[in-house]
């Protein structure tokens, strides 16, 4: 696959990857980022673009598997399931808080009732 054929989204328009790579190279050079990693700006820009091209489809595939698209608004079913799961967890938490707790000095053993330890 040739890098120049690929595109990336730049706002509402498609930007050819080669154009993006040149802009990235200039940005890396302008901020002297190549000195941080001791890699020439054009190689660093090429590496970043290759990573975007390699990872982009896999990231979209993972998001899709989780019930999101690349912009990631939750799907209706996933949103309802998540909302219900949160409500259930909140109800369990509230029920736990309403139960009386043993004091900090109480020792619980499986073979005897709670007792107070002497301080």
C-alpha positions in Angstrom: 0.0 0.0 0.0 1.4 3.4 -0.9 1.3 6.0 1.7 0.3 8.8 -0.7 -2.9 7.0 -1.6 -4.2 7.1 1.9 -6.1 10.0 3.4 -6.9 11.3 6.8 -9.8 13.5 7.9 -9.0 17.1 8.5 -12.1 18.7 9.8 -14.7 18.4 6.9 -12.2 17.7 4.2 -10.0 14.7 3.3 -6.3 15.5 3.5 -3.9 13.3 1.5 -1.5 11.5 3.8 1.5 12.9 2.0 0.3 16.5 2.6 -0.3 15.6 6.2 3.2 14.0 6.5 4.9 17.2 5.1 3.0 19.4 7.5 3.9 17.1 10.4 7.5 17.1 9.3 7.5 20.9 9.4 5.9 21.0 12.8 8.4 18.5 14.2 11.2 20.6 12.8 9.8 23.9 14.0 9.6 22.6 17.6 12.9 20.6 17.3 11.2 17.5 18.4 13.7 15.4 16.3 16.3 16.4 18.9 14.3 14.7 21.7 14.4 11.3 20.1 17.5 11.8 17.9 15.5 10.9 14.7 15.4 13.1 11.7 12.1 15.0 11.3 11.2 13.3 8.0 11.7 9.8 9.4 9.8 10.7 12.6 6.9 12.1 10.5 7.0 8.9 8.3 6.9 6.7 11.4 3.9 8.6 12.9 2.0 8.4 9.6 2.7 4.7 9.2 1.5 4.1 12.8 -1.8 6.1 12.1 -2.4 4.0 8.9 -1.6 0.7 10.7 -3.6 1.4 13.9 -6.5 3.4 12.5 -8.5 0.4 11.1 -7.8 -1.7 14.2 -8.9 1.1 16.6 -12.2 1.4 14.6 -12.6 -2.4 14.7 -12.2 -2.3 18.5 -14.6 0.6 19.0 -17.1 -1.2 16.8 -16.8 -4.4 18.9 -17.5 -2.3 22.0 -20.6 -0.9 20.4 -19.2 2.5 19.2 -18.4 3.9 15.8 -15.3 5.9 15.1 -16.9 9.1 16.6 -18.1 6.9 19.5 -21.6 7.9 20.4 -23.0 4.9 22.3 -25.4 2.7 20.5 -28.9 2.9 21.9 -28.9 -0.7 23.3 -25.4 -0.2 24.8 -26.5 3.1 26.4 -29.6 1.5 27.9 -27.6 -1.4 29.2 -25.0 0.9 30.7 -27.6 3.1 32.3 -29.3 0.1 33.9 -26.0 -1.3 35.1 -25.2 2.1 36.7 -28.6 2.2 38.4 -28.2 -1.3 39.7 -24.8 -0.6 41.1 -26.0 2.6 42.7 -28.9 0.7 44.3 -26.5 -2.0 45.7 -24.2 0.8 47.1 -27.1 2.5 48.8 -28.3 -0.8 50.3 -24.8 -1.4 51.7 -24.6 2.0 53.2 -28.0 1.6 55.0 -26.9 -1.6 56.8 -25.3 -1.1 60.3 -21.5 -1.6 60.3 -19.5 -3.2 63.0 -17.3 -0.9 65.0 -13.6 -0.7 64.2 -12.7 -2.6 67.4 -15.0 -5.6 66.5 -13.3 -8.9 65.7 -15.3 -11.2 63.5 -14.5 -14.9 63.4 -16.5 -17.5 61.7 -16.9 -19.6 64.9 -18.1 -16.9 67.3 -20.3 -13.8 67.4 -18.8 -10.3 67.2 -17.0 -9.2 70.4 -15.4 -5.9 71.5 -11.7 -6.0 71.9 -10.1 -4.2 74.9 -7.9 -1.3 74.0 
